[in-house]
Amino acid sequence: MTSAETTAQAAATDLCGARDGAGVPPSAGEAVQAAEAVARAGGLQVRSLDALTDLEAVQRLYDDIWRPVGSNSPVTTELLRALRKAGSYVGGAFDHGELVGACIGFFGAPSSHGLHSHIAGVSPRLQGRSVGFALKAHQRAWSLLQGIDEISWTFDPLIARNAYFNMAKLAADPVEYLPNFYGRMNDGINGADDTDRLLVSWRLDTPEVAVACSGHQRAVPPSVLAQAEPVLAVSPSGAPLPAPRPTARMVLVGVPPDIERMRVIDPGQASAWRSALREVLGGLLAEGARVRGFDRAGWYVVDRRADGAAEEEEQS
């Protein structure tokens, strides 16, 4: 066994506990090393969580982040305990022994060979330390070691930084727009707004994802941006500004720079954005279009002629 393979095997043991004598699959070995590198770069320790005290810390952390109304906690210690007993994923990131981020996932249907990543959160004081990136890299390595090749999750498509993180930093791909997926949550992040979500698919063993997890973000080519036609933009007042039905193949769908602040200072305008994005982005995806990326300037880059949309347009 080479030194690199020995390192990967040791890291794999730390990721998911003692294993039998079988070697680490190549894709999992790469993922393990990438996860270890991301954690080291951020000065973090990331590991799977089993101890009751760790699971209790996850519930406290999530309550601090989401600030739920009443007893509506995002997770409970009892649920986390059950998920871990059933073999699902609970991972935590630590800064000098303090839990500063956590991510939770459970298995999908047996035929899917996939994991659904339900919720992830990072302490606000650790923003900028790549805690979320370290957690997802760890989750990817853990999943590949379990024989899982795809992770799905949902996120609020109005939160620009999350869209950029998921599509550029991780190279995940949106597959479905889900209107009011969770119903009203009434917490400190979602407010009283509808909980529209984008469902994304993360194909763990693809070269594109491996490159992203090594620190090279997926970027939208400038030539594509230059040719794309905006179909939803941000007006000077911050309101949604839809355009007439597009003619270009590539279109841009904008979102406001800080929807969370808008929900506090102007809930009416935030609600208008929810409706506009549901109609424009949700409508495009329903017609068979595909999101190709998210630009840091705040644009979803959408290919209208993916998955049969071209044929429909040519016949009209």
N, C-alpha and C positions, 0 to 999 in steps of 0.2 A: 504494500500500500504506500502510495506517495505521501509526502508531507501535506500536500493540499487535501488529499482524501482523508488523512488522519484528522486534520483540522475540521473538515466538513462533518466527519462522523462524531467528533467530540461536540461540535455545535449542535448537531442533530439530537444527540442525547440530552443536551441542556434544553433544547426546544420542546421535546415531547416525551421525555423520560427514557428509561432504558429500553433498548430494542434488542432483537435477536441478532445473530451474527451476520445477517444479510447486509450487503453493501448499500450505501445510499445511492439511489438513482441519480444519473447525471443532472437532470433538471432540478431535482431537490437539492443536490449538493451545491449547485450554483446559487439557488435561492437562499440556502442557509448562510453561505458566505456573504451574499449581498445583505441579508438581514443583519448579520453581525457587524458588517461595515457601517451600515446606517446607524445602528445603535451606538457604536463607538464614536462616530463623528458627532453625535449629539450629546455625548457624555452620559448615556442612558444605559440602564439594564432593562431588557424586555424579556419577559418569560410568561409561560402559561401559569394560570392561577388555580390552585386547588384548595388551599387552606381557608378555613372559615373566616379567619381574621382578614385575609386578603379580599375575600368576596364581600365582606361587610364594608371594607374600604372602598370597593367599587361602587356600592350603593350610595355611600356618603359623597363620593366624588361626583357622581351623576346628579344627585340632588343639588349639589352646589352649582353645577353647570346649568341645569335646566330650570332650577327654581320652580318646582311644580306647585300647583295650587292644592292645598289640603294634603291628603295622603296619596295623591296621584304620582307616585315615584316612577321614573322611567323603568327601573328594574327593582327587584327585591332580592335580598340575600337568599331566600328560599328558592326562588327561580334559578338563580345562578348555580346554587348547589345541585339542583336537579339536572340542569344542563350539563354540568361537568361530570356528574355521575353517569349520564347517558353518553358521554364521550364527545360532546360538542366543545366548541372553542370559547375560552375566556382568557384573554391575554392582557397583561398590564405592563406599563412602562414606569420605571422608577428613576427618580433623581435623588441620589444620595439617600436611598432607602425610603423615600416618600413616593407614594403612588401619585402620578401626575397625568396618567392617561390610561384608558382601558377600551377594549374592543370585544364584542360578543357576537358569536355566530352559531348557527345550528344547521344541521344537515337537511337537505331537501329530499325530494322523492328518491327512492332507491335507484330508479333508472337514470336520474340526472347526474349522479356521481358529483354532486355539487354541494357547496356550502352557501347558506344565505347569511351575510353579515348584517345583523339586525341593528346594532347601535354602536357607535364609537364616540368618545368624548375626551377632550384634553383640557387640563386646567388652564384658564386664561392667562395665568402668570407665566406659563411656559410657551406662549406663542412665539414662533420664530426659532424654536429649537428642533423642529422636524419630528416632534413626538408622534403626530399622526402618521407620518411617512414611516417611521420606525415600527409602529404598530401594524401597519398594513404589510410591510415587508416581512415581519415576523409571522403574520397570519398566512401569507403566501407560502412561506417555507413550511410551516406547520401543516398546511393543507396538502402540499405536494408530498410530504412525508407520509400522509394518510392515503395517498393514491387519488386525491381530489385534483381535478384540473381546471375547475371553474369556480369563482366566487361571484355571487350577485349581491347587490345592495341597492337601497334607494337613497336619494338625497333631494333636498328642496331645490328645484331648478332656478329659483330666484336668488339664491345665495351665490354670488359670483365667485368668491374665493373657493367654495366647495366644488363648483363646476370646474374651475381651473385645476384644482388638486386632483380630482377624479380623472379628468380626461387628458391633461397635460402631464402631470407629475406621475400618475399611475398607468396611463394608457388604457383606461377602461372605456368601454363603448356603451352609450345609451341604447336601449332596445325597446323601451315602452314608456309612454306618458300615462301616469296614473292620477286622475283627478280625485282630490279629497280622499286620499288613500287611507289615512288613519282617522278621519273625522276630526272634530275639534279637539285640540289637545290642551289649550288654555294653560300654557306654561310660559316661562320667561323668555323663551326663544321664538316659539310659534305664535304667541299671542292668541287672538280669537280668529285668526285667518284660517281659511281652508288649507288642508295639508296635501296639496298637490305634490307629487313626487316623480322623479325620473328613475326608472329601474335601469341599472347598468350591469353589464357582464364583463368580468375580468378573466380573460383566458390566460391562466397562470404560466403555461409552458411555451408561450409564443415568444419569438425573438423580440418583438416590439415591447412586450411587458418586461422581459429580462433586461433590455437596454434601459427602460425607464427606471427599474429598480436599482440599476447601477448608478443612477444619478443623472441620466441624460434625458431630459424631458421631451415629450412629443410635441412638436411645434407645427402650427399651420403654416405652410409655405406662403411667403409674401405675395407670390404671383396669384395664389388662390384668393387671398384677401383682396387684392387689387381688382379682381374681376367679379367679386361677389356683390350682390345687390341687397342692400338693407331692406328688410320687410317689417322690422319692429325696432325702433330706436328710442333713445331717451331724449325728450324735448328739453329746451332750456330751463323749463320749470321743474324738470324731473319726472314729468308724467310720461306714460307710454305713448309713443307716436307710431301707429301702424301705417304701412304704405299700401298702395293698391296691389292687387295680385301680381306676383313677380313673373318675369319672363326669362330671367337667367336661370341656368342650372344650379349654380351655387348661390345661396342666399345667407344673409346674416340676421340673426335674431338677438337683439340686445336685451340686457337686464340692467337694472340700476346698480350703482356701485356699492350701496349699503342698504339692502332691504330691511335688515334688522333694525337699524336706526329709524328708517322710514315708518316702520310699524309702530314706533313709539311716538314720533312727532307728527305723523300724518297717516293715521290708519286708513282713511278713505282712499288716499293715493296708493297705498300699499295694496289694498284690495283691488283697485283698478289694474294694477300690474299683474296680480294673480289672474284676473279674468283675461287680460290681453295675452299673457304668455300661454295660458291654457288654449286659447283660440288659435294663436299663430303657431307656436311650437308643437302643441298637442295636435293641431290640425295637420301640420306637415307630416308628423310621424304616422298619424292615422292613414295618410295617403300613401305611405310607403317610402317616405324620404328617410335619410339616415344622417345622423349627426357625425361629422368627420373630425370635430375638435372644438376646443374653446380657446379663444384668443384672450390674452391678458387684458386687452382693452375692454373686454366685457361682451364679446360676441360669441354666440353659438354659430358655428359654421356648418351649414346644412346642405347636403346634396339632394336635390329634389328628384333626381333621376335614378336613385338607387331602388333596388327591389321592385322593379316593375313600373315605377312612376314615369319613366321615359316613354314606355309603350303607350300608357294611358294618354300622355300629352300628345303624342304623335297622331293618335286616332281621333282626337277631339277636333 
